[in-house]
Amino acid sequence: VAALSKDERLLAISHSEHGDNRHPALRVLAVEDGSTVAELWDGEGKGLDAIGFSPVRGDSRLLVLHE
C-alpha cells in the first residue's frame, strides 16, 4: 500500500508486475469495489513512488516521485 486518499475512496498500491521489483509501477484502486482507476508505469528501469494524495477531501490528485 502506497497511499490512501483523504476521503478513503482511493487506494494507491506499488507493484512490480512488469518483472522489476526495484523499479515499481503504481496502480490506483477504488476501495468500494477494487476496480482499477488508474495505472502509471515509467517504463523499464524507472520506478515510481506515491508520495500521497491531496489533503483536500474530494481532490483525487496523487503526488508521485519518479526516477
mmCIF file of the N, C-alpha and C atoms, coordinates in Angstrom:
data_MODEL
# 
_entry.id   MODEL 
# 
loop_
_atom_site.group_PDB 
_atom_site.id 
_atom_site.type_symbol 
_atom_site.label_atom_id 
_atom_site.label_alt_id 
_atom_site.label_comp_id 
_atom_site.label_asym_id 
_atom_site.label_entity_id 
_atom_site.label_seq_id 
_atom_site.pdbx_PDB_ins_code 
_atom_site.Cartn_x 
_atom_site.Cartn_y 
_atom_site.Cartn_z 
_atom_site.occupancy 
_atom_site.B_iso_or_equiv 
_atom_site.pdbx_formal_charge 
_atom_site.auth_seq_id 
_atom_site.auth_comp_id 
_atom_site.auth_asym_id 
_atom_site.auth_atom_id 
_atom_site.pdbx_PDB_model_num 
ATOM 1   N N  . VAL A 1 1  ? 0.850   -1.173 0.000   1.00 0.00 ? 1  VAL A N  1 
ATOM 2   C CA . VAL A 1 1  ? 0.000   0.000  0.000   1.00 0.00 ? 1  VAL A CA 1 
ATOM 3   C C  . VAL A 1 1  ? 0.895   1.234  0.000   1.00 0.00 ? 1  VAL A C  1 
ATOM 4   N N  . ALA A 1 2  ? 0.617   2.145  -0.930  1.00 0.00 ? 2  ALA A N  1 
ATOM 5   C CA . ALA A 1 2  ? 1.443   3.340  -1.056  1.00 0.00 ? 2  ALA A CA 1 
ATOM 6   C C  . ALA A 1 2  ? 0.760   4.585  -0.507  1.00 0.00 ? 2  ALA A C  1 
ATOM 7   N N  . ALA A 1 3  ? -0.581  4.713  -0.684  1.00 0.00 ? 3  ALA A N  1 
ATOM 8   C CA . ALA A 1 3  ? -1.293  5.908  -0.211  1.00 0.00 ? 3  ALA A CA 1 
ATOM 9   C C  . ALA A 1 3  ? -2.798  5.653  -0.207  1.00 0.00 ? 3  ALA A C  1 
ATOM 10  N N  . LEU A 1 4  ? -3.489  6.347  0.689   1.00 0.00 ? 4  LEU A N  1 
ATOM 11  C CA . LEU A 1 4  ? -4.937  6.296  0.791   1.00 0.00 ? 4  LEU A CA 1 
ATOM 12  C C  . LEU A 1 4  ? -5.456  7.724  0.706   1.00 0.00 ? 4  LEU A C  1 
ATOM 13  N N  . SER A 1 5  ? -6.472  7.951  -0.135  1.00 0.00 ? 5  SER A N  1 
ATOM 14  C CA . SER A 1 5  ? -6.997  9.306  -0.286  1.00 0.00 ? 5  SER A CA 1 
ATOM 15  C C  . SER A 1 5  ? -7.679  9.768  0.998   1.00 0.00 ? 5  SER A C  1 
ATOM 16  N N  . LYS A 1 6  ? -7.784  11.075 1.155   1.00 0.00 ? 6  LYS A N  1 
ATOM 17  C CA . LYS A 1 6  ? -8.353  11.688 2.363   1.00 0.00 ? 6  LYS A CA 1 
ATOM 18  C C  . LYS A 1 6  ? -9.764  11.185 2.632   1.00 0.00 ? 6  LYS A C  1 
ATOM 19  N N  . ASP A 1 7  ? -10.568 11.001 1.577   1.00 0.00 ? 7  ASP A N  1 
ATOM 20  C CA . ASP A 1 7  ? -11.937 10.520 1.757   1.00 0.00 ? 7  ASP A CA 1 
ATOM 21  C C  . ASP A 1 7  ? -12.017 8.992  1.777   1.00 0.00 ? 7  ASP A C  1 
ATOM 22  N N  . GLU A 1 8  ? -10.876 8.323  1.716   1.00 0.00 ? 8  GLU A N  1 
ATOM 23  C CA . GLU A 1 8  ? -10.742 6.867  1.795   1.00 0.00 ? 8  GLU A CA 1 
ATOM 24  C C  . GLU A 1 8  ? -11.479 6.135  0.673   1.00 0.00 ? 8  GLU A C  1 
ATOM 25  N N  . ARG A 1 9  ? -11.627 6.782  -0.474  1.00 0.00 ? 9  ARG A N  1 
ATOM 26  C CA . ARG A 1 9  ? -12.264 6.134  -1.618  1.00 0.00 ? 9  ARG A CA 1 
ATOM 27  C C  . ARG A 1 9  ? -11.242 5.555  -2.593  1.00 0.00 ? 9  ARG A C  1 
ATOM 28  N N  . LEU A 1 10 ? -9.999  6.051  -2.561  1.00 0.00 ? 10 LEU A N  1 
ATOM 29  C CA . LEU A 1 10 ? -8.963  5.602  -3.487  1.00 0.00 ? 10 LEU A CA 1 
ATOM 30  C C  . LEU A 1 10 ? -7.751  5.080  -2.735  1.00 0.00 ? 10 LEU A C  1 
ATOM 31  N N  . LEU A 1 11 ? -7.178  4.011  -3.257  1.00 0.00 ? 11 LEU A N  1 
ATOM 32  C CA . LEU A 1 11 ? -6.012  3.375  -2.658  1.00 0.00 ? 11 LEU A CA 1 
ATOM 33  C C  . LEU A 1 11 ? -4.948  3.222  -3.730  1.00 0.00 ? 11 LEU A C  1 
ATOM 34  N N  . ALA A 1 12 ? -3.770  3.757  -3.494  1.00 0.00 ? 12 ALA A N  1 
ATOM 35  C CA . ALA A 1 12 ? -2.652  3.609  -4.431  1.00 0.00 ? 12 ALA A CA 1 
ATOM 36  C C  . ALA A 1 12 ? -1.767  2.475  -3.931  1.00 0.00 ? 12 ALA A C  1 
ATOM 37  N N  . ILE A 1 13 ? -1.419  1.575  -4.837  1.00 0.00 ? 13 ILE A N  1 
ATOM 38  C CA . ILE A 1 13 ? -0.521  0.478  -4.486  1.00 0.00 ? 13 ILE A CA 1 
ATOM 39  C C  . ILE A 1 13 ? 0.683   0.494  -5.428  1.00 0.00 ? 13 ILE A C  1 
ATOM 40  N N  . SER A 1 14 ? 1.790   0.036  -4.913  1.00 0.00 ? 14 SER A N  1 
ATOM 41  C CA . SER A 1 14 ? 3.011   -0.097 -5.683  1.00 0.00 ? 14 SER A CA 1 
ATOM 42  C C  . SER A 1 14 ? 3.104   -1.566 -6.105  1.00 0.00 ? 14 SER A C  1 
ATOM 43  N N  . HIS A 1 15 ? 3.445   -1.814 -7.375  1.00 0.00 ? 15 HIS A N  1 
ATOM 44  C CA . HIS A 1 15 ? 3.528   -3.210 -7.825  1.00 0.00 ? 15 HIS A CA 1 
ATOM 45  C C  . HIS A 1 15 ? 4.698   -3.405 -8.784  1.00 0.00 ? 15 HIS A C  1 
ATOM 46  N N  . SER A 1 16 ? 5.069   -4.659 -8.936  1.00 0.00 ? 16 SER A N  1 
ATOM 47  C CA . SER A 1 16 ? 6.179   -4.999 -9.828  1.00 0.00 ? 16 SER A CA 1 
ATOM 48  C C  . SER A 1 16 ? 5.752   -6.053 -10.851 1.00 0.00 ? 16 SER A C  1 
ATOM 49  N N  . GLU A 1 17 ? 4.556   -5.924 -11.349 1.00 0.00 ? 17 GLU A N  1 
ATOM 50  C CA . GLU A 1 17 ? 4.037   -6.883 -12.326 1.00 0.00 ? 17 GLU A CA 1 
ATOM 51  C C  . GLU A 1 17 ? 4.807   -6.879 -13.638 1.00 0.00 ? 17 GLU A C  1 
ATOM 52  N N  . HIS A 1 18 ? 5.601   -5.849 -13.865 1.00 0.00 ? 18 HIS A N  1 
ATOM 53  C CA . HIS A 1 18 ? 6.399   -5.772 -15.089 1.00 0.00 ? 18 HIS A CA 1 
ATOM 54  C C  . HIS A 1 18 ? 7.717   -6.538 -14.942 1.00 0.00 ? 18 HIS A C  1 
ATOM 55  N N  . GLY A 1 19 ? 7.900   -7.173 -13.785 1.00 0.00 ? 19 GLY A N  1 
ATOM 56  C CA . GLY A 1 19 ? 9.058   -8.031 -13.583 1.00 0.00 ? 19 GLY A CA 1 
ATOM 57  C C  . GLY A 1 19 ? 10.269  -7.379 -12.939 1.00 0.00 ? 19 GLY A C  1 
ATOM 58  N N  . ASP A 1 20 ? 10.154  -6.155 -12.471 1.00 0.00 ? 20 ASP A N  1 
ATOM 59  C CA . ASP A 1 20 ? 11.291  -5.461 -11.881 1.00 0.00 ? 20 ASP A CA 1 
ATOM 60  C C  . ASP A 1 20 ? 10.888  -4.883 -10.524 1.00 0.00 ? 20 ASP A C  1 
ATOM 61  N N  . ASN A 1 21 ? 11.175  -5.614 -9.455  1.00 0.00 ? 21 ASN A N  1 
ATOM 62  C CA . ASN A 1 21 ? 10.750  -5.163 -8.121  1.00 0.00 ? 21 ASN A CA 1 
ATOM 63  C C  . ASN A 1 21 ? 11.568  -3.987 -7.593  1.00 0.00 ? 21 ASN A C  1 
ATOM 64  N N  . ARG A 1 22 ? 12.665  -3.638 -8.244  1.00 0.00 ? 22 ARG A N  1 
ATOM 65  C CA . ARG A 1 22 ? 13.449  -2.467 -7.834  1.00 0.00 ? 22 ARG A CA 1 
ATOM 66  C C  . ARG A 1 22 ? 12.924  -1.177 -8.448  1.00 0.00 ? 22 ARG A C  1 
ATOM 67  N N  . HIS A 1 23 ? 12.089  -1.294 -9.477  1.00 0.00 ? 23 HIS A N  1 
ATOM 68  C CA . HIS A 1 23 ? 11.538  -0.143 -10.173 1.00 0.00 ? 23 HIS A CA 1 
ATOM 69  C C  . HIS A 1 23 ? 10.024  -0.345 -10.318 1.00 0.00 ? 23 HIS A C  1 
ATOM 70  N N  . PRO A 1 24 ? 9.271   -0.085 -9.250  1.00 0.00 ? 24 PRO A N  1 
ATOM 71  C CA . PRO A 1 24 ? 7.837   -0.393 -9.258  1.00 0.00 ? 24 PRO A CA 1 
ATOM 72  C C  . PRO A 1 24 ? 6.992   0.588  -10.078 1.00 0.00 ? 24 PRO A C  1 
ATOM 73  N N  . ALA A 1 25 ? 5.802   0.122  -10.408 1.00 0.00 ? 25 ALA A N  1 
ATOM 74  C CA . ALA A 1 25 ? 4.778   0.932  -11.058 1.00 0.00 ? 25 ALA A CA 1 
ATOM 75  C C  . ALA A 1 25 ? 3.699   1.224  -10.012 1.00 0.00 ? 25 ALA A C  1 
ATOM 76  N N  . LEU A 1 26 ? 2.737   2.061  -10.371 1.00 0.00 ? 26 LEU A N  1 
ATOM 77  C CA . LEU A 1 26 ? 1.653   2.400  -9.440  1.00 0.00 ? 26 LEU A CA 1 
ATOM 78  C C  . LEU A 1 26 ? 0.300   2.060  -10.047 1.00 0.00 ? 26 LEU A C  1 
ATOM 79  N N  . ARG A 1 27 ? -0.611  1.654  -9.188  1.00 0.00 ? 27 ARG A N  1 
ATOM 80  C CA . ARG A 1 27 ? -1.994  1.403  -9.575  1.00 0.00 ? 27 ARG A CA 1 
ATOM 81  C C  . ARG A 1 27 ? -2.888  2.041  -8.519  1.00 0.00 ? 27 ARG A C  1 
ATOM 82  N N  . VAL A 1 28 ? -3.931  2.721  -8.954  1.00 0.00 ? 28 VAL A N  1 
ATOM 83  C CA . VAL A 1 28 ? -4.908  3.313  -8.036  1.00 0.00 ? 28 VAL A CA 1 
ATOM 84  C C  . VAL A 1 28 ? -6.194  2.499  -8.157  1.00 0.00 ? 28 VAL A C  1 
ATOM 85  N N  . LEU A 1 29 ? -6.702  2.057  -7.015  1.00 0.00 ? 29 LEU A N  1 
ATOM 86  C CA . LEU A 1 29 ? -7.908  1.237  -6.955  1.00 0.00 ? 29 LEU A CA 1 
ATOM 87  C C  . LEU A 1 29 ? -9.030  1.970  -6.239  1.00 0.00 ? 29 LEU A C  1 
ATOM 88  N N  . ALA A 1 30 ? -10.262 1.692  -6.647  1.00 0.00 ? 30 ALA A N  1 
ATOM 89  C CA . ALA A 1 30 ? -11.429 2.180  -5.926  1.00 0.00 ? 30 ALA A CA 1 
ATOM 90  C C  . ALA A 1 30 ? -11.635 1.235  -4.737  1.00 0.00 ? 30 ALA A C  1 
ATOM 91  N N  . VAL A 1 31 ? -11.659 1.777  -3.533  1.00 0.00 ? 31 VAL A N  1 
ATOM 92  C CA . VAL A 1 31 ? -11.797 0.955  -2.325  1.00 0.00 ? 31 VAL A CA 1 
ATOM 93  C C  . VAL A 1 31 ? -13.127 0.206  -2.331  1.00 0.00 ? 31 VAL A C  1 
ATOM 94  N N  . GLU A 1 32 ? -14.162 0.845  -2.836  1.00 0.00 ? 32 GLU A N  1 
ATOM 95  C CA . GLU A 1 32 ? -15.510 0.270  -2.811  1.00 0.00 ? 32 GLU A CA 1 
ATOM 96  C C  . GLU A 1 32 ? -15.607 -1.097 -3.491  1.00 0.00 ? 32 GLU A C  1 
ATOM 97  N N  . ASP A 1 33 ? -15.013 -1.224 -4.685  1.00 0.00 ? 33 ASP A N  1 
ATOM 98  C CA . ASP A 1 33 ? -15.160 -2.483 -5.422  1.00 0.00 ? 33 ASP A CA 1 
ATOM 99  C C  . ASP A 1 33 ? -13.838 -3.070 -5.923  1.00 0.00 ? 33 ASP A C  1 
ATOM 100 N N  . GLY A 1 34 ? -12.721 -2.419 -5.651  1.00 0.00 ? 34 GLY A N  1 
ATOM 101 C CA . GLY A 1 34 ? -11.422 -2.927 -6.067  1.00 0.00 ? 34 GLY A CA 1 
ATOM 102 C C  . GLY A 1 34 ? -11.093 -2.706 -7.535  1.00 0.00 ? 34 GLY A C  1 
ATOM 103 N N  . SER A 1 35 ? -11.931 -1.963 -8.243  1.00 0.00 ? 35 SER A N  1 
ATOM 104 C CA . SER A 1 35 ? -11.668 -1.723 -9.665  1.00 0.00 ? 35 SER A CA 1 
ATOM 105 C C  . SER A 1 35 ? -10.479 -0.775 -9.843  1.00 0.00 ? 35 SER A C  1 
ATOM 106 N N  . THR A 1 36 ? -9.785  -0.931 -10.947 1.00 0.00 ? 36 THR A N  1 
ATOM 107 C CA . THR A 1 36 ? -8.643  -0.082 -11.267 1.00 0.00 ? 36 THR A CA 1 
ATOM 108 C C  . THR A 1 36 ? -9.120  1.267  -11.784 1.00 0.00 ? 36 THR A C  1 
ATOM 109 N N  . VAL A 1 37 ? -8.628  2.333  -11.168 1.00 0.00 ? 37 VAL A N  1 
ATOM 110 C CA . VAL A 1 37 ? -8.973  3.697  -11.559 1.00 0.00 ? 37 VAL A CA 1 
ATOM 111 C C  . VAL A 1 37 ? -7.882  4.278  -12.459 1.00 0.00 ? 37 VAL A C  1 
ATOM 112 N N  . ALA A 1 38 ? -6.621  3.955  -12.154 1.00 0.00 ? 38 ALA A N  1 
ATOM 113 C CA . ALA A 1 38 ? -5.501  4.499  -12.927 1.00 0.00 ? 38 ALA A CA 1 
ATOM 114 C C  . ALA A 1 38 ? -4.289  3.577  -12.813 1.00 0.00 ? 38 ALA A C  1 
ATOM 115 N N  . GLU A 1 39 ? -3.436  3.623  -13.835 1.00 0.00 ? 39 GLU A N  1 
ATOM 116 C CA . GLU A 1 39 ? -2.168  2.890  -13.878 1.00 0.00 ? 39 GLU A CA 1 
ATOM 117 C C  . GLU A 1 39 ? -1.090  3.860  -14.315 1.00 0.00 ? 39 GLU A C  1 
ATOM 118 N N  . LEU A 1 40 ? 0.086   3.734  -13.730 1.00 0.00 ? 40 LEU A N  1 
ATOM 119 C CA . LEU A 1 40 ? 1.207   4.560  -14.161 1.00 0.00 ? 40 LEU A CA 1 
ATOM 120 C C  . LEU A 1 40 ? 2.488   3.732  -14.075 1.00 0.00 ? 40 LEU A C  1 
ATOM 121 N N  . TRP A 1 41 ? 3.219   3.700  -15.191 1.00 0.00 ? 41 TRP A N  1 
ATOM 122 C CA . TRP A 1 41 ? 4.500   2.999  -15.272 1.00 0.00 ? 41 TRP A CA 1 
ATOM 123 C C  . TRP A 1 41 ? 5.403   3.841  -16.150 1.00 0.00 ? 41 TRP A C  1 
ATOM 124 N N  . ASP A 1 42 ? 6.597   4.140  -15.691 1.00 0.00 ? 42 ASP A N  1 
ATOM 125 C CA . ASP A 1 42 ? 7.533   4.970  -16.452 1.00 0.00 ? 42 ASP A CA 1 
ATOM 126 C C  . ASP A 1 42 ? 8.377   4.176  -17.435 1.00 0.00 ? 42 ASP A C  1 
ATOM 127 N N  . GLY A 1 43 ? 8.204   2.892  -17.477 1.00 0.00 ? 43 GLY A N  1 
ATOM 128 C CA . GLY A 1 43 ? 8.958   2.061  -18.404 1.00 0.00 ? 43 GLY A CA 1 
ATOM 129 C C  . GLY A 1 43 ? 10.083  1.315  -17.716 1.00 0.00 ? 43 GLY A C  1 
ATOM 130 N N  . GLU A 1 44 ? 10.713  0.482  -18.468 1.00 0.00 ? 44 GLU A N  1 
ATOM 131 C CA . GLU A 1 44 ? 11.765  -0.385 -17.956 1.00 0.00 ? 44 GLU A CA 1 
ATOM 132 C C  . GLU A 1 44 ? 12.905  0.404  -17.324 1.00 0.00 ? 44 GLU A C  1 
ATOM 133 N N  . GLY A 1 45 ? 13.284  0.002  -16.118 1.00 0.00 ? 45 GLY A N  1 
ATOM 134 C CA . GLY A 1 45 ? 14.402  0.624  -15.426 1.00 0.00 ? 45 GLY A CA 1 
ATOM 135 C C  . GLY A 1 45 ? 14.093  1.934  -14.725 1.00 0.00 ? 45 GLY A C  1 
ATOM 136 N N  . LYS A 1 46 ? 12.813  2.313  -14.657 1.00 0.00 ? 46 LYS A N  1 
ATOM 137 C CA . LYS A 1 46 ? 12.430  3.553  -13.980 1.00 0.00 ? 46 LYS A CA 1 
ATOM 138 C C  . LYS A 1 46 ? 11.295  3.261  -13.021 1.00 0.00 ? 46 LYS A C  1 
ATOM 139 N N  . GLY A 1 47 ? 11.468  3.675  -11.777 1.00 0.00 ? 47 GLY A N  1 
ATOM 140 C CA . GLY A 1 47 ? 10.470  3.394  -10.755 1.00 0.00 ? 47 GLY A CA 1 
ATOM 141 C C  . GLY A 1 47 ? 9.652   4.607  -10.364 1.00 0.00 ? 47 GLY A C  1 
ATOM 142 N N  . LEU A 1 48 ? 8.499   4.328  -9.751  1.00 0.00 ? 48 LEU A N  1 
ATOM 143 C CA . LEU A 1 48 ? 7.598   5.364  -9.270  1.00 0.00 ? 48 LEU A CA 1 
ATOM 144 C C  . LEU A 1 48 ? 7.280   5.125  -7.803  1.00 0.00 ? 48 LEU A C  1 
ATOM 145 N N  . ASP A 1 49 ? 7.136   6.188  -7.054  1.00 0.00 ? 49 ASP A N  1 
ATOM 146 C CA . ASP A 1 49 ? 6.737   6.112  -5.650  1.00 0.00 ? 49 ASP A CA 1 
ATOM 147 C C  . ASP A 1 49 ? 5.595   7.089  -5.424  1.00 0.00 ? 49 ASP A C  1 
ATOM 148 N N  . ALA A 1 50 ? 4.541   6.627  -4.752  1.00 0.00 ? 50 ALA A N  1 
ATOM 149 C CA . ALA A 1 50 ? 3.433   7.518  -4.390  1.00 0.00 ? 50 ALA A CA 1 
ATOM 150 C C  . ALA A 1 50 ? 3.828   8.273  -3.134  1.00 0.00 ? 50 ALA A C  1 
ATOM 151 N N  . ILE A 1 51 ? 3.784   9.595  -3.195  1.00 0.00 ? 51 ILE A N  1 
ATOM 152 C CA . ILE A 1 51 ? 4.098   10.432 -2.039  1.00 0.00 ? 51 ILE A CA 1 
ATOM 153 C C  . ILE A 1 51 ? 2.851   10.608 -1.183  1.00 0.00 ? 51 ILE A C  1 
ATOM 154 N N  . GLY A 1 52 ? 1.722   10.866 -1.822  1.00 0.00 ? 52 GLY A N  1 
ATOM 155 C CA . GLY A 1 52 ? 0.469   10.999 -1.091  1.00 0.00 ? 52 GLY A CA 1 
ATOM 156 C C  . GLY A 1 52 ? -0.601  11.681 -1.921  1.00 0.00 ? 52 GLY A C  1 
ATOM 157 N N  . PHE A 1 53 ? -1.836  11.442 -1.533  1.00 0.00 ? 53 PHE A N  1 
ATOM 158 C CA . PHE A 1 53 ? -2.968  12.113 -2.170  1.00 0.00 ? 53 PHE A CA 1 
ATOM 159 C C  . PHE A 1 53 ? -3.087  13.524 -1.613  1.00 0.00 ? 53 PHE A C  1 
ATOM 160 N N  . SER A 1 54 ? -3.812  14.354 -2.330  1.00 0.00 ? 54 SER A N  1 
ATOM 161 C CA . SER A 1 54 ? -4.085  15.711 -1.867  1.00 0.00 ? 54 SER A CA 1 
ATOM 162 C C  . SER A 1 54 ? -4.751  15.656 -0.495  1.00 0.00 ? 54 SER A C  1 
ATOM 163 N N  . PRO A 1 55 ? -4.420  16.583 0.409   1.00 0.00 ? 55 PRO A N  1 
ATOM 164 C CA . PRO A 1 55 ? -5.045  16.590 1.731   1.00 0.00 ? 55 PRO A CA 1 
ATOM 165 C C  . PRO A 1 55 ? -6.469  17.146 1.721   1.00 0.00 ? 55 PRO A C  1 
ATOM 166 N N  . VAL A 1 56 ? -6.934  17.591 0.562   1.00 0.00 ? 56 VAL A N  1 
ATOM 167 C CA . VAL A 1 56 ? -8.277  18.159 0.446   1.00 0.00 ? 56 VAL A CA 1 
ATOM 168 C C  . VAL A 1 56 ? -9.276  17.043 0.126   1.00 0.00 ? 56 VAL A C  1 
ATOM 169 N N  . ARG A 1 57 ? -10.292 16.910 0.965   1.00 0.00 ? 57 ARG A N  1 
ATOM 170 C CA . ARG A 1 57 ? -11.310 15.877 0.759   1.00 0.00 ? 57 ARG A CA 1 
ATOM 171 C C  . ARG A 1 57 ? -11.982 16.075 -0.596  1.00 0.00 ? 57 ARG A C  1 
ATOM 172 N N  . GLY A 1 58 ? -12.071 14.993 -1.390  1.00 0.00 ? 58 GLY A N  1 
ATOM 173 C CA . GLY A 1 58 ? -12.678 15.053 -2.716  1.00 0.00 ? 58 GLY A CA 1 
ATOM 174 C C  . GLY A 1 58 ? -11.698 15.356 -3.833  1.00 0.00 ? 58 GLY A C  1 
ATOM 175 N N  . ASP A 1 59 ? -10.485 15.759 -3.511  1.00 0.00 ? 59 ASP A N  1 
ATOM 176 C CA . ASP A 1 59 ? -9.446  16.035 -4.504  1.00 0.00 ? 59 ASP A CA 1 
ATOM 177 C C  . ASP A 1 59 ? -8.630  14.756 -4.686  1.00 0.00 ? 59 ASP A C  1 
ATOM 178 N N  . SER A 1 60 ? -8.735  14.133 -5.836  1.00 0.00 ? 60 SER A N  1 
ATOM 179 C CA . SER A 1 60 ? -8.122  12.821 -6.037  1.00 0.00 ? 60 SER A CA 1 
ATOM 180 C C  . SER A 1 60 ? -6.720  12.869 -6.630  1.00 0.00 ? 60 SER A C  1 
ATOM 181 N N  . ARG A 1 61 ? -6.098  14.042 -6.676  1.00 0.00 ? 61 ARG A N  1 
ATOM 182 C CA . ARG A 1 61 ? -4.741  14.118 -7.228  1.00 0.00 ? 61 ARG A CA 1 
ATOM 183 C C  . ARG A 1 61 ? -3.751  13.395 -6.325  1.00 0.00 ? 61 ARG A C  1 
ATOM 184 N N  . LEU A 1 62 ? -2.800  12.707 -6.965  1.00 0.00 ? 62 LEU A N  1 
ATOM 185 C CA . LEU A 1 62 ? -1.773  11.938 -6.267  1.00 0.00 ? 62 LEU A CA 1 
ATOM 186 C C  . LEU A 1 62 ? -0.404  12.484 -6.649  1.00 0.00 ? 62 LEU A C  1 
ATOM 187 N N  . LEU A 1 63 ? 0.383   12.821 -5.647  1.00 0.00 ? 63 LEU A N  1 
ATOM 188 C CA . LEU A 1 63 ? 1.743   13.285 -5.888  1.00 0.00 ? 63 LEU A CA 1 
ATOM 189 C C  . LEU A 1 63 ? 2.638   12.065 -6.050  1.00 0.00 ? 63 LEU A C  1 
ATOM 190 N N  . VAL A 1 64 ? 3.391   12.021 -7.163  1.00 0.00 ? 64 VAL A N  1 
ATOM 191 C CA . VAL A 1 64 ? 4.220   10.868 -7.498  1.00 0.00 ? 64 VAL A CA 1 
ATOM 192 C C  . VAL A 1 64 ? 5.663   11.305 -7.710  1.00 0.00 ? 64 VAL A C  1 
ATOM 193 N N  . LEU A 1 65 ? 6.583   10.524 -7.181  1.00 0.00 ? 65 LEU A N  1 
ATOM 194 C CA . LEU A 1 65 ? 8.023   10.744 -7.400  1.00 0.00 ? 65 LEU A CA 1 
ATOM 195 C C  . LEU A 1 65 ? 8.482   9.709  -8.426  1.00 0.00 ? 65 LEU A C  1 
ATOM 196 N N  . HIS A 1 66 ? 9.223   10.146 -9.439  1.00 0.00 ? 66 HIS A N  1 
ATOM 197 C CA . HIS A 1 66 ? 9.728   9.194  -10.428 1.00 0.00 ? 66 HIS A CA 1 
ATOM 198 C C  . HIS A 1 66 ? 11.223  9.361  -10.598 1.00 0.00 ? 66 HIS A C  1 
ATOM 199 N N  . GLU A 1 67 ? 11.838  8.289  -11.101 1.00 0.00 ? 67 GLU A N  1 
ATOM 200 C CA . GLU A 1 67 ? 13.277  8.314  -11.337 1.00 0.00 ? 67 GLU A CA 1 
ATOM 201 C C  . GLU A 1 67 ? 13.566  9.030  -12.644 1.00 0.00 ? 67 GLU A C  1 
# 
